[in-house]
Amino acid sequence: FEQEVAAQAGSPDPAAYRSAVAIAREAKVHGFRIDTPRARATIERLLLDAVRDAVRGDADSDRAVERALALLNLAHDLELHPDIERPQELVYDALERHPSPALRLLAASLGLAQ
């Protein structure tokens, strides 16, 4: 599993992790959970990068929100539980400065009450 995650070299494209998702699903079928520190750290880094891009408020922000949402879904599919405290803080602050429907969706997906 870790080899599959590492083989993607930190790709920000959630689709690149299909093999890792398949391994995680197979493990789940057999009663195992895969939540390794290395895999979790990779997802946390990618998510934080996507959120930082999303909160800039520029023309690419909506695409970055989509990437962050896809990474949250990927973490769910892999049954990883990333630390989302910093992404939550960034999104909360951004909503104060420049609220948008995309940021509100990301906030909800990060568990922020609005």
C-alpha positions in Angstrom: 0.0 0.0 0.0 2.7 2.5 1.0 4.6 1.6 -2.2 1.6 2.5 -4.3 1.2 5.8 -2.5 4.9 6.5 -2.7 5.0 5.5 -6.4 2.8 8.5 -7.2 5.6 10.8 -6.0 3.1 13.1 -4.3 0.9 13.6 -7.4 -1.9 16.1 -6.7 -4.2 14.1 -9.0 -6.4 11.8 -6.8 -6.9 9.5 -9.8 -3.3 8.6 -9.7 -3.9 6.7 -6.5 -6.4 4.1 -7.9 -4.2 1.2 -7.1 -3.8 2.3 -3.5 -7.6 2.6 -3.2 -8.0 -0.9 -4.6 -5.5 -2.2 -2.1 -7.3 -0.4 0.7 -10.6 -1.8 -0.4 -9.2 -5.3 -0.6 -7.7 -5.0 2.9 -11.1 -3.8 4.2 -12.8 -6.9 2.7 -10.5 -9.0 4.8 -11.0 -7.0 7.9 -7.8 -4.9 7.8 -7.4 -1.1 7.9 -4.6 0.7 6.2 -3.7 4.0 7.9 0.1 4.3 7.8 1.9 7.4 9.0 3.6 7.8 5.7 0.5 7.6 3.6 -1.4 9.9 6.0 1.4 12.4 5.8 1.3 12.4 2.0 -2.4 13.1 2.0 -2.1 15.8 4.6 0.6 17.6 2.6 -1.3 17.4 -0.7 -4.5 18.5 1.0 -2.8 21.5 2.7 -1.2 22.5 -0.7 -4.6 22.3 -2.4 -6.3 24.3 0.4 -3.5 27.0 0.2 -4.2 27.3 -3.5 -7.9 27.4 -2.9 -7.9 30.2 -0.5 -5.8 32.6 -2.6 -8.9 33.9 -4.2 -7.5 34.0 -7.7 -8.8 32.5 -11.0 -7.6 29.0 -10.2 -9.2 28.9 -6.7 -12.2 26.9 -7.8 -10.0 24.3 -9.5 -8.0 24.0 -6.3 -11.2 23.6 -4.3 -12.1 20.7 -6.5 -8.7 19.2 -6.0 -9.0 19.6 -2.2 -12.4 17.9 -2.3 -11.1 15.1 -4.4 -8.3 14.6 -1.9 -10.7 14.5 1.0 -12.7 11.8 -0.9 -9.4 9.9 -1.6 -8.6 10.0 2.1 -12.0 8.6 2.9 -11.6 5.9 0.2 -8.2 5.0 1.7 -9.6 5.1 5.2 -7.0 7.6 6.2 -7.7 10.2 8.8 -5.6 13.2 8.0 -5.1 16.1 10.4 -7.3 18.8 8.9 -6.9 21.5 11.6 -4.6 23.8 9.5 -6.8 23.4 6.3 -9.8 24.3 8.4 -8.1 27.4 9.8 -7.1 28.6 6.3 -10.6 28.1 4.9 -12.2 29.8 7.9 -10.0 32.8 7.4 -10.6 32.9 3.7 -14.3 32.8 4.2 -14.0 36.0 6.3 -12.1 37.7 3.5 -13.7 36.5 0.3 -16.6 34.1 0.7 -17.6 32.0 -2.3 -19.8 29.0 -2.9 -16.8 26.8 -3.6 -15.1 27.8 -0.3 -18.4 27.2 1.6 -18.5 23.7 0.1 -14.9 23.0 1.1 -15.6 24.4 4.6 -18.5 22.0 4.9 -16.4 19.1 3.7 -13.8 20.0 6.3 -16.4 19.9 9.0 -16.6 23.7 9.6 -20.0 25.0 10.7 -21.1 28.1 8.8 
